[in-house]
Amino acid sequence: MATTVYTFLQSPIGPLLLAGDGERLSRIGFPHGKGSFAPGADWRHDDDAFTSAREQLGAYFGRELREFDLALAPEGTPFQHTVWQALTRIPWGTTTNYGDVAQRIGKPTASRAVGAANGLNPLPIVVPCHRVIGKSGALVGFGGGIDTKKWLLALEQDGPSPAPL
């Protein structure tokens, strides 16, 4: 089994934990919320890892990048991978709901399963699960917390950049 490599990226929403095999990103962890996690005892810290991910995330936070082009290696079921792939096609600055994502993947009755897969997204921001909201328009569930979701959605709108969290 390959060693997991990790580093931290200082961001306007706090330090993000980037983890994977050193080239391919498999996890992004928030500083707080249910999407936070700590490095494993057997993980190796390397501040030179994930150069492209750090650069692209920095450009995203600076509103200079709208789509990521990174080597990714998320772990999940085939269904989860299908949902996560659909999330990458939600355009910058727009939102959708779980039912719409279910329709897009050809599983119109699977909105709850889409919600579960969305909640297990190991690569938030890069795989933009923050762009999925409740059918009523409410901001629901997000691994980094609702304040972080609001911040990311505000970042993707015209107008002044939101203040760091």
N, C-alpha and C positions, 0 to 999 in steps of 0.2 A: 504494500500500500504506500502511495506517495505521501510525503510529508506535506501538511498544509502550511502554506506560507501566508503571513499576514503583515499588514502595515496599517497605519492610520492616515486619514486625510482630514486636515482641518477644513471645515466648511462653515458657511453661514448658519447651518442648522446644528452645528456641533461636530465633534470628531466622529467620522465615519470609519468603521472597521472594514477593510477590504481583505478578503481571504480567497484563497484558491491554490493552484499549483505553482504560482509565481508568474505564470504567463496568462493562463485562463482564469477569469474571475468566477468564483462559484458562490460567494456570499458578500452581501453588504449589510453591515449592522449599524443600527442607529445608536446614538448615545443614551436614549431612554425609550420607554414604551415596550410593547411586547416584541418589537423587532430588534431589540438590543441583545447582544450576546458578547461573551468574553472569549478571548483566544483559548483554545484547548491547551492543556499542559504540555502536550507533545507537538504543538505548533511552533514554527520557527519565525521569529520576527525578522523582517528584512525591509528597511526603508527604501531600498532600490527596486522593490517589486511593484508591479502594476503601474509602470510609468504611463502607459497610454491611458489607463483608466483614470489615474490621477489628473492627467492633463485634460481629458475629455470632461470629467466631472467639474473641474475648475472652469472650463469654458461653458458648461451648462449653467453653473451658478452665476457666471458673468453674462448670461443671455447671449452667448456667442455660438452656442451649439444647440441644435434642436433634436438631432437624432444621433444615437451612439453607434459606433462601429468598433466593437470590442470582441475579443475572443472570450467566449463565455462557456461555462461548464456547470450549469445549475443541476442539482440532483432532484429528480422528481419522477412521477409516473408519466406515461405517455399522455394521458388526459391533461395533467398539469402543464406539460410542455406545450400542448396545443393551446391552452388558455394563455400561457405566458407569451407565446408567439403572437397571438391575437392582440395582446396588450401593447406590443411594440408597434402595432399599426394604428394606435390611437394618436392622432396628430397633436403636436405641441399646442397648448392653449385651449384644448377642447376636453370635454368630459363625455362619458357615456355611462350606462348602467349595466348591471350584471345580466339582465335579460337581453340587452342588445349584444353583449359579448357572446352569450349563449347562442343567439341567432347567427352571429357571424361565424361561429365554429360549426354550425349545422346541428346543434343540439338545443333546439328552442325551449325544451322543458327543463333544461339543466342549469337554471340561473343560480340555484343554491349551491350546486357543485362548482359552478364558476366562481361564486363568492368564496367557497372554501379554498379553491386553487389560488385565487387572488390573494387570500390571506396568508398563504404559504409561500408566496413569491420570495425566493431567496435573494433577488437582485433588485430591490426597490430603487426607484429613480431611473436606472438604466432600463429596466422593464417597468414602464410607468404605471404601476398599479394605483398610484395616487390619482390618476385621471378617471378612475371608476368610482361613481357615487351611487347613492340609493336612487331607486326609481322616482321617488318623490323630490329628488334634488338635494336631499340631505347628505351631508358629509358623514359617511359611516366608516367604521373600522379602518385603521391604518397602523402598521407596525411601529411607526415613529411617533404615533399619537396624532390626534386630530389637529393640534396646533401646527405640527410639521406639515400635515397634508394641506392645511389652509395656506401655509407659507409657500409650499411648492406650487400650488395652483395660482397664487398671487404672482409668483416669479414669472409664470408663463403668460401673464396678461400684459397688455400695454400699460404704460404708466411707470411711475417710479419703482425702483426695486424695493422689495420689502426689507425692513430692518432685520439684521441677523437675530435669530432666536436666542 
